[in-house]
Amino acid sequence: VFSHPGGSDAADPIFILGMPGAGSTLIEQILSSHSQVEGTSELPDIPALARERGHYPKSAVELSAEERKAAGDAYLTRTSVQRRTERPFFIDKLPNNWMFVPFIHLILPNARIVDARRHPLGCCFSNFRQHSARGQDFTYDLGDLGRYYSDYVRLMAHVDAVLPGRVHRVIYERMVDDTETEVRRLLEFCGLEFEPQCLDFHKTERAVRTATSEQGRQAVYRGDTA
């Protein structure tokens, strides 16, 4: 199914996904500091489109090439209302989109997908401490958190196996230890030239609407993040 043609040709979206508390806000702030990238927010459109026909993921596998293109175009239309600049790329940083990586690939094969990954202990403890909004019920119980993290890692490993190189993984701890190297790797994956302001992301003026938005206002550190 992954080799089937179809989907929108657009390369506008950059998806940042993974577990909450794994650095997605940090990555968004780094990328949105680039002159070619617009940061938006956590957009609900991929889950809505994936579940539109019911019984996901079976429904996604059954989409024709024309339906995949229509779904990709529908995503671009739906998200256009969130855009405020003429920058060619924009970010969708809904963490839960990890469940829909195969769907994203089918409808937007040229979109970039970035997996924000953090050590399970730090990641799950950060989630357990944070009183999350509706839709993150798994964060209220340590057992649920562990199973959710395991499911996420298992699906992403499958994607790596069947679509090697399709997803770029940013390990939070590596970003802390060698920020410039990791930022350069991230920009290269996104097809972007290096710009120094991406290292001074904490100076970028933009609204950040997540539970740990302060992470985007500070230099990289090992504390709790999102």
C-alpha positions, 0 to 999 in steps of 0.5 A: 500500500505504501508504494501506491501512487496518489496523494497531493503533491504539496510539500507545504506541511511539516508534521511534528508528532510523537508523545506529548512532553517529548520536545515538539514545542521546542522543535516547532520553535526552532523551525518556525524561527526559519524564514521559510517556515510558519508555525501554526498550532496543534491542528485537528485536521489529520485525525478528522480526515482519517476517521471521516470514512470510519474504521481507521486504519482499514478505511485509509488502506482502501482509498483510491489514488484519487481519494488520497489526492482529494484527502490531501487537498482537503487537508491543505484547504482546511489548514489554510485558515490557520496561516498568516504569512506567505512562507512556503512551509507550515507546521502541524504539531499535533503530537497524537498524529503519530497514530496517523503517519501511514495516512499522512504518507498516503495523502501527502507523500511529500510532507515532512514528518518529524518524530519528537522522541524522549526517554520513556521515563522522563517523557511519561513522568512529565506527562503524569505531572502535567494536568492535560486537557481533554483528549489526553486521558492516557496521561492520568494513569501510569499504566496507561501512559506506559502502554501508550508510549509502547504503542507509539514506539511500536508503530514508529518502528514499523514505519521505519521498517517499511518506509526507511528515512521517511520520518526524521527522529529528533531525540530530545536528549541529543538536542540538549547535548549537541544543539547545533548538530541536531538543528542542522540535521533537522533543517537538512531533512526539511530541505531548508538552508541553515539560518543562525536564528534557528539556534536563537529560537528562544528570541523568536516572537510568536504565540505558543499555545501549549501546556509547556509553552515556556520551553520555546522561550528558553535555551535548550535544557534538560527539564520538562518539555512538550 
